[in-house]
C-alpha cells in the first residue's frame, strides 16, 4: 500500500500529516516513510531519527578530449542549459554546475571527442525510530537535479520494499507540481492532498489534484488549520463537493503542533488527544484503498486506462 502526501503549496502541513500517518501505520505493520522533499528534507527532524548515509547519487557529465576536438562548437549549440560556452577557434568551456546530464553534446559531437564522467548530485540516507523505517533523499547544494534525486530515492525505496516487504509506504512529497512531485506520486495507490484555507493554497491544491487526476491516482483532501478562516474553508468544501472529491479530514489550528516540532516528537506522543484523529484517518484511507482495489473498481480502472493519450492530455483542469 503506497500513500503519497502532497498538496501543491508549501507550509500547509504535509510533513506533519505524513509523519503522523506513518506513526499510526507503524502500529499495524512494517512501515516505510520516504522523504521525497529532497531540497529540504525534514521528516527525520520531526521524528528525531538519526540518519546514516546509504548511497551517493551521481549524474553523467561530459569530458572533452581536446586532442580530438575540432572546435566546431556543435556541443555548445545543442546545450539547452548553456553549460557549454564556445568561442570560434578555441576549445569549449564547460560550466559543470549548469549541466543536467542530458548527453545532447555526446550525440552532437562529430568527432567523438566527448566521453562520460560523473558528478555528485545528492545522497540517500536511512534511519529508524517509532518502528518507522525512513528513507530520505537530499539534493547537493547548488545542483539542479531534484527530480533525478527523487527518482533515485523511489528506486532505492522500491528495491528495499521488494526485499523487506513492508505493508505500508508513505511518501512525503515536496511542494509544487514539477518533476520532483511527479516522481513522488507515480505508482501511488492514493494521494492525500493537504491544504489550508487561503486563496493561494486552494489555487495550488487544484493544480496538484489535476496532476493526480492526469496520472489516475485516487485522491482526497485534508484541510489543515481549517478554523483560522472558516468562511474560506467553505470555499474548499464547495470545490470538493462540485468535483466529487472526498474531504477525508479537517485539522484545527493548534500551537501544539509547533511544540511537537520544536521537541522533535510526534504530536500524538506529546498530546494524546490528537491520536484518535490520525488513527481514524489511517483507517479511512485504508478503507478507501481497499474499496478501490475491489474487483469492481479494478474493472472500472481498467476501462478508464484504455483512453487514448489525446483524451488524457485534454482532461479538464479543476476550476
C-alpha positions as CSV (number, residue, x, y, z in Angstrom):
1,X,0.0,0.0,0.0
2,X,1.6,3.2,-1.2
3,X,0.2,6.6,0.0
4,X,1.6,9.9,-1.1
5,X,1.1,13.1,0.9
6,X,1.3,16.3,-1.3
7,X,-0.7,19.5,-1.7
8,X,1.0,22.0,-4.0
9,X,1.6,24.9,-1.7
10,X,4.4,24.8,0.8
11,X,3.8,25.1,4.5
12,X,0.3,23.5,4.6
13,X,1.4,20.7,7.0
14,X,2.2,17.9,4.6
15,X,5.2,16.6,6.6
16,X,3.2,16.7,9.8
17,X,0.4,14.7,8.2
18,X,2.8,12.2,6.6
19,X,4.8,11.5,9.8
20,X,1.6,11.3,11.9
21,X,0.1,8.8,9.5
22,X,3.4,6.9,9.5
23,X,3.2,6.6,13.3
24,X,-0.3,5.1,13.0
25,X,0.5,2.6,10.2
26,X,3.7,1.6,12.1
27,X,1.4,0.3,14.8
28,X,-0.2,-2.1,12.3
29,X,2.8,-3.5,10.4
30,X,6.2,-2.8,8.8
31,X,6.3,0.8,7.7
32,X,8.4,2.7,5.2
33,X,8.4,6.5,5.2
34,X,10.0,8.1,2.1
35,X,11.0,11.8,2.4
36,X,10.9,12.9,-1.2
37,X,11.3,16.6,-0.4
38,X,14.9,16.3,-1.4
39,X,15.7,20.1,-1.4
40,X,14.6,20.5,2.3
41,X,14.0,17.0,3.8
42,X,12.9,17.3,7.5
43,X,10.9,14.1,8.4
44,X,14.0,12.9,10.3
45,X,13.7,16.1,12.4
46,X,10.0,15.6,13.1
47,X,10.6,12.1,14.3
48,X,14.1,12.5,15.9
49,X,15.6,9.9,13.5
50,X,19.4,9.7,13.3
51,X,20.4,9.2,9.7
52,X,23.1,7.1,8.1
53,X,24.3,7.6,4.6
54,X,23.3,4.7,2.3
55,X,24.2,5.9,-1.2
56,X,25.7,8.7,-3.2
57,X,23.9,9.7,-6.4
58,X,25.9,10.7,-9.4
59,X,24.9,12.3,-12.7
60,X,26.7,11.9,-16.1
61,X,28.5,14.9,-17.4
62,X,30.7,15.4,-20.5
63,X,34.5,15.2,-20.6
64,X,36.4,16.5,-23.6
65,X,39.5,15.0,-25.3
66,X,40.9,18.3,-26.7
67,X,43.3,16.4,-28.9
68,X,40.3,15.1,-30.9
69,X,38.2,18.2,-30.6
70,X,37.7,20.0,-33.9
71,X,36.5,23.2,-32.2
72,X,33.3,23.2,-34.3
73,X,31.1,24.4,-31.4
74,X,28.2,21.9,-32.1
75,X,28.3,20.8,-28.5
76,X,27.5,24.4,-27.3
77,X,24.8,24.8,-29.9
78,X,22.8,21.8,-28.6
79,X,23.2,22.6,-24.9
80,X,19.9,24.0,-23.7
81,X,21.3,24.7,-20.3
82,X,24.0,26.9,-21.7
83,X,26.5,24.8,-19.7
84,X,28.9,24.9,-22.6
85,X,30.5,28.2,-23.8
86,X,32.2,28.3,-27.2
87,X,34.4,30.9,-28.9
88,X,35.4,30.2,-32.5
89,X,38.9,28.9,-32.7
90,X,39.1,27.8,-29.1
91,X,38.1,24.7,-27.1
92,X,34.7,24.6,-25.4
93,X,34.4,25.8,-21.8
94,X,32.2,23.7,-19.5
95,X,30.2,25.0,-16.5
96,X,29.7,21.8,-14.6
97,X,27.0,23.2,-12.1
98,X,24.7,24.1,-15.0
99,X,24.8,20.6,-16.6
100,X,21.8,18.4,-16.1
101,X,23.3,15.3,-17.8
102,X,21.1,15.2,-20.9
103,X,24.0,14.0,-23.1
104,X,23.0,16.0,-26.1
105,X,26.6,17.1,-26.6
106,X,27.7,13.5,-26.7
107,X,25.4,12.9,-29.7
108,X,26.2,16.2,-31.4
109,X,30.0,15.8,-31.4
110,X,31.0,14.8,-35.0
111,X,34.5,13.5,-33.9
112,X,33.5,11.7,-30.7
113,X,35.7,13.9,-28.6
114,X,33.3,13.8,-25.7
115,X,33.3,10.9,-23.2
116,X,31.3,10.4,-20.0
117,X,32.3,11.2,-16.5
118,X,30.2,11.9,-13.4
119,X,29.5,14.5,-10.7
120,X,27.8,14.0,-7.3
121,X,24.3,15.5,-7.1
122,X,22.9,14.1,-3.9
123,X,22.7,11.4,-1.3
124,X,20.2,8.9,0.1
125,X,20.0,8.3,3.9
126,X,18.3,5.9,6.1
127,X,17.3,5.6,9.7
128,X,14.5,4.4,12.1
129,X,12.5,5.3,15.1
130,X,9.0,4.6,16.4
131,X,9.1,1.4,14.3
132,X,9.3,3.6,11.1
133,X,12.0,2.9,8.6
134,X,12.8,6.3,7.0
135,X,14.4,6.6,3.6
136,X,15.4,10.2,2.8
137,X,16.9,11.9,-0.2
138,X,19.0,15.1,-0.2
139,X,20.0,17.3,-3.1
140,X,23.6,18.5,-3.0
141,X,23.7,22.3,-2.6
142,X,23.8,24.2,-5.8
143,X,22.6,21.3,-8.0
144,X,19.5,21.5,-10.3
145,X,18.6,17.8,-10.4
146,X,16.0,17.5,-7.7
147,X,13.8,15.4,-10.0
148,X,16.6,12.9,-10.5
149,X,17.2,12.6,-6.8
150,X,13.6,11.8,-6.1
151,X,13.6,9.2,-8.9
152,X,16.7,7.7,-7.3
153,X,15.1,7.7,-3.9
154,X,12.0,6.0,-5.3
155,X,14.1,3.3,-7.0
156,X,16.0,2.8,-3.8
157,X,12.8,2.6,-1.7
158,X,11.2,0.2,-4.3
159,X,14.2,-2.1,-4.2
160,X,14.1,-2.1,-0.4
161,X,10.4,-2.7,-0.5
162,X,10.8,-5.7,-2.7
163,X,13.4,-7.2,-0.4
164,X,12.0,-6.2,3.0
165,X,8.2,-6.3,2.1
166,X,6.8,-3.5,4.3
167,X,3.0,-3.5,4.5
168,X,2.8,0.3,4.2
169,X,4.8,3.0,2.4
170,X,4.1,6.7,2.8
171,X,5.8,9.2,0.5
172,X,6.2,12.8,1.7
173,X,6.3,14.8,-1.5
174,X,7.7,18.3,-2.0
175,X,5.7,21.4,-2.6
176,X,4.8,22.3,-6.2
177,X,3.8,20.2,-9.2
178,X,7.1,19.8,-11.1
179,X,9.3,16.9,-11.9
180,X,10.2,16.1,-8.2
181,X,6.5,15.8,-7.3
182,X,5.6,13.8,-10.4
183,X,8.4,11.4,-9.5
184,X,7.0,11.2,-6.0
185,X,3.3,10.4,-6.8
186,X,3.6,8.0,-9.8
187,X,2.7,4.5,-8.8
188,X,0.8,5.5,-5.6
189,X,-2.4,3.8,-4.5
190,X,-3.8,7.0,-3.0
191,X,-2.8,10.7,-2.7
192,X,-3.6,12.7,0.4
193,X,-3.7,16.4,-0.6
194,X,-3.1,18.7,2.4
195,X,-4.3,22.3,2.1
196,X,-5.2,25.3,4.2
197,X,-8.0,27.9,4.0
198,X,-6.1,30.5,1.9
199,X,-6.5,31.6,-1.7
200,X,-3.0,30.5,-2.7
201,X,-3.4,27.1,-1.1
202,X,-6.7,26.4,-2.9
203,X,-5.2,27.6,-6.2
204,X,-2.2,25.2,-5.7
205,X,-4.4,22.4,-4.5
206,X,-6.4,22.5,-7.8
207,X,-3.1,22.2,-9.7
208,X,-1.9,19.4,-7.6
209,X,-5.2,17.5,-7.9
210,X,-5.2,18.0,-11.7
211,X,-1.8,16.3,-11.7
212,X,-3.2,13.4,-9.6
213,X,-6.2,13.2,-12.0
214,X,-3.9,13.0,-15.0
215,X,-2.0,10.1,-13.6
216,X,-5.2,8.3,-12.5
217,X,-4.3,8.5,-8.8
218,X,-7.3,8.4,-6.4
219,X,-7.2,11.4,-4.0
220,X,-8.8,13.0,-1.0
221,X,-8.3,16.3,0.8
222,X,-7.3,17.3,4.3
223,X,-7.9,20.9,5.3
224,X,-5.3,21.8,7.9
225,X,-5.8,24.9,10.2
226,X,-9.4,24.9,8.9
227,X,-10.7,27.1,11.8
228,X,-8.3,30.0,11.0
229,X,-10.7,31.1,8.2
230,X,-13.8,29.1,8.3
231,X,-15.5,31.2,5.6
232,X,-12.8,30.4,3.1
233,X,-12.7,26.8,4.3
234,X,-16.3,26.6,3.0
235,X,-15.0,27.5,-0.5
236,X,-12.7,24.5,-0.4
237,X,-15.6,22.3,0.8
238,X,-17.8,23.6,-2.1
239,X,-15.0,22.9,-4.6
240,X,-14.6,19.4,-3.3
241,X,-18.4,18.8,-3.5
242,X,-18.5,20.1,-7.0
243,X,-15.6,18.0,-8.2
244,X,-16.8,15.0,-6.1
245,X,-13.6,14.8,-4.1
246,X,-13.8,13.5,-0.6
247,X,-12.6,15.6,2.3
248,X,-11.1,13.0,4.5
249,X,-10.2,15.2,7.4
250,X,-10.1,18.7,9.0
251,X,-7.4,19.6,11.4
252,X,-7.8,22.7,13.7
253,X,-5.1,25.2,14.2
254,X,-3.0,24.5,17.4
255,X,0.3,25.6,18.7
256,X,0.7,22.1,20.0
257,X,1.9,21.1,16.5
258,X,4.6,23.8,16.8
259,X,5.6,22.5,20.3
260,X,5.9,18.9,18.9
261,X,8.1,20.1,16.0
262,X,10.4,22.0,18.4
263,X,10.7,19.0,20.6
264,X,11.2,16.6,17.6
265,X,8.4,14.4,18.8
266,X,5.2,13.0,17.2
267,X,2.3,15.3,18.2
268,X,0.4,12.2,19.4
269,X,3.1,11.3,21.8
270,X,3.1,14.7,23.5
271,X,-0.6,15.4,23.1
272,X,-2.6,12.1,23.1
273,X,-5.9,13.9,22.2
274,X,-4.7,14.0,18.6
275,X,-4.2,10.2,18.3
276,X,-7.9,9.4,17.6
277,X,-7.9,11.8,14.6
278,X,-4.9,10.2,12.9
279,X,-6.0,6.7,13.8
280,X,-9.4,7.4,12.2
281,X,-7.6,9.0,9.2
282,X,-5.3,6.0,8.7
283,X,-8.3,3.6,8.9
284,X,-10.3,5.8,6.5
285,X,-7.5,5.9,3.9
286,X,-7.0,2.1,4.2
287,X,-10.7,1.5,3.7
288,X,-10.7,3.7,0.6
289,X,-7.8,1.9,-0.9
290,X,-9.3,-1.5,-0.3
291,X,-12.5,-0.4,-1.8
292,X,-10.7,0.9,-4.9
293,X,-8.9,-2.3,-5.2
294,X,-12.0,-4.4,-5.2
295,X,-12.8,-6.4,-8.3
296,X,-15.5,-4.0,-9.4
297,X,-13.2,-1.0,-9.2
298,X,-10.4,-2.8,-10.9
299,X,-12.6,-3.3,-13.9
300,X,-13.6,0.4,-13.9
301,X,-9.9,1.4,-13.6
302,X,-9.0,-0.9,-16.5
303,X,-11.7,0.7,-18.7
304,X,-10.5,4.2,-17.8
305,X,-6.9,3.3,-18.7
306,X,-8.0,2.4,-22.2
307,X,-8.4,6.1,-23.1
308,X,-6.0,7.5,-25.6
309,X,-3.2,9.8,-24.8
310,X,-5.1,12.5,-26.6
311,X,-8.0,12.1,-24.3
312,X,-5.8,12.0,-21.2
313,X,-4.0,15.2,-22.2
314,X,-7.3,17.0,-22.6
315,X,-8.6,16.2,-19.1
316,X,-10.5,19.2,-17.8
317,X,-8.5,21.1,-15.2
318,X,-10.1,21.8,-11.8
319,X,-11.6,25.3,-11.9
